[in-house]
Amino acid sequence: MAIIRFGVNVSEASGSIAGTVFSHNKGGPYVRNRRTPTNPNTARQQTVRVIFAGLAADWSNILTPAQRGTWDTYAEANTILNALGQAVKQTGLAWFLQCNARLIDAGLTRVVEAPTVPGPTALTTFTPTFTSTTAISVVYAVVLAGGECLQLWLTGPHTEGASPNFRQARLIGYSAADPASPAAFTLPRECPAGTDSIFYGTVLDTQGLIGTYSVDRDTST
């Protein structure tokens, strides 16, 4: 399905209609033919599918009507940004899946009721530094407590001067709860020496909410 923003003429579109895909990059909007995506069925994909399947079953079979109602109320009061940067609402079920998938993936405890306080603020300092071609150390300036952890993504390796694009990012993983700065991460793939990678970092709280992503890059050594 394509998302379209109407102006005097159609000004923006994102998604697909029949065999045509609408998107944009740093050069501006573009259109291409739709390609059938491959399904490598990696171990990571299987893990994510199991998480979402389990949570969908929990929503129907474990949560009480009152608990589901907290998520529906939260969904009505909160928005997310779609592919065009527009604020839109998603369902209570979508919020339940989104928040709890992060918590389970990070090894934290699943929650049955919607968040009751705002999510984390952005990291005031975020400095990732390669310690090898397969490891990164992240210096950050915020006190994590009460079970919070860091969530880290990367794109690359890139040639020098590449522009950040979170849509191409791959999840590196999560720190342990309440880590001390700097936090160490093992990368999912090798970044050859001399290549740039772009990193995105944020805080995950025990409600399953994350803050705005901080962005920085480093050159592998």
N, C-alpha and C positions, 0 to 999 in steps of 0.2 A: 504494500500500500504506500502511495506517495503522500507526503505532507506538502501542501501548497499554500503560499502566502499571496493573497490577492492585493494588487494595487490598482492603478489606472489600467495597467496591463498586468499579467501575472509576473511577479518580480522574483519569486524564489520558489523552488520545489526541492524536496528531498524524499527519496524512496524510489519506488518502481511502479510503473503502469504497464501492464502486459510485458513486452520484451524490452522496455526502455527504462533505464535507471537515471535518476536526476541526483546530482551531488555537487560538491564544491570542494576546492582545495585553496592553497594560498594564491593560485592564479585566478580564482573566481569560479563561477558556476560552470558545470560541464554536463554533458549527456553522453551516455554510452549504452551499448547493447548489454542486456542482462545475460549473465553467465550463471549456469547452474553450479552452486558452490560444492566443493568436495567435502566429504565427511570422513576425515582420517580416523575418527573414533579413538582419539588418544586417551590415555589413562586420566588426564585432566578433564577431558570432556565427560567421561564416564562418571567421574567423581561429582562434577557439577550437576549432571542429570539426576544422580541418586539423591543429592541434597534437595533439589527442587521437587522431585517426586515425593520424598518423605514429608516435606513441608506442606505440599498441596494436600496430602492425606491428613496431616495434622489439622489443617484448617477445617476440613469437613468432619473429621471424626473425634478430635481431641478438644478443640476450642469450644467454649460455650457460646451461646448467642450473645451474651453480654461482652465476652472477650472479643468476638468478631466485631461487635458494635464499636468498640474502642478504636479499632483500625479504620472502620468506615468513617467515623467522626474525624479521625486524624486526616484521612484522605480528603475529606471535604474542606478542611482548613488549611491544607498545605499543597503546594504545587511543585512541579519539577520543570526543567527546561527540555523541550523536544529538540530534534535535530536542527531546527531553524532558530533556536534560541528563544522560542516562545514559551511562556509560563502556561502549563497545562496541568490538569488534575489526573491522577491515576486512581485505581480502585483500592479499597482497603486490603483486598487479597494481594494486590501487587506490592503494597507497602510491607505487608507481613512477609512475603517471600523475599523481598529485597533486603530488608533489615536482618532477617534471620539467616539468610544464605551467607551474608558476611560474617555473622557471629559464629556459625558452625564452621565455616571455612577457616576462621582464625582460631578455632579451638575454644571459643567462649560458649557461654550458656545461652540456649535459645530462650526467647521471651514470648509470652502469650498475650500480653497487652501492649498497646501502642505506646510510643514515646510520650512522656509527660513533661519533659524539659527540652529546651533547644539543644541541637547537636553541637559538636566541638567547633571552636574557632580555628581559623587557619594558623599554620605554623608560622611564627614570626621569623624564625631562622630555619633554613632547610639547605644543607650542604652535603650532597653525596660525593664521596671520594672513592675511587677504585683502590682496593688493597691488593688485587690481583686481577687477572682477566676474567675471573669467575666469582668475584666477591666485591662487595661494596660496604663502606662504612658511612652512616648518615649522622651528621651532627645536627641537632635541632634545639630550639630554645622554647620549651614549654615543659611544665611539670605534668607527667602522666601519672594518674593515680586512680584507684578504685576499679582496676581491671581494664583500663584503656590500653590500646596498643597502636602501633604505627602500621599503616597500609602503604605498600610501595609498588609502583609500576615503572616500566621502562619502555621506550622505543629505541630501536637501533640494533646494531651499530650503524651510525650515519657517517656520511662525509661531512667535513667541517661546514658550518653555516646552515645546516638543515633546520627547518622551522618545526616547532613542537606541534604534534597532532595526536591528541589523546585517543582518538578513534583507532589508532594503530598500536596503542600501548598493550603490553602484556603484563599481567599481574606477576610480580616477583614473589610476594607473599606478605606475611604479617610478622611483626616482632612478638616476643613474649609480652605478657601483660606487664604494664608499668616499667618499661625498660629505662635504663639510664642512658643518657647521651654520651658517646655515640652508640648507635645501634648497628649491629652487623647483620648483613643479609648475604645469602648465597644466590647467585644469579641462575636463572633457568637455562641459560646458554652462555657460551664463551663469547666475550667481546674482544676481538683481536687487539693487541697493543697498537696504539696510535689512532684508534677509531673513537668517535664521539658517540655517547648515548645520552638520551634525554630522560630524566627521572621525574616522576610525579609522586608526591608524598602527602599524606593526610593522617588525621587521627580517627580511629574507630572507637566509639564509646560502647558501653554495655547495653545500650538500647538498640544498637545496630545502625546508628547514624554516623555519618562521616562529615568532616569539614570541607571547606574549599581546598582544592589541590594546590600545593606549592610546586613550582617547576624549577629545575636547574639541570645543568649538564656537566659531564666530566669526560675526560679523555682517558681511555684505558691504558694501563702501563704494564 
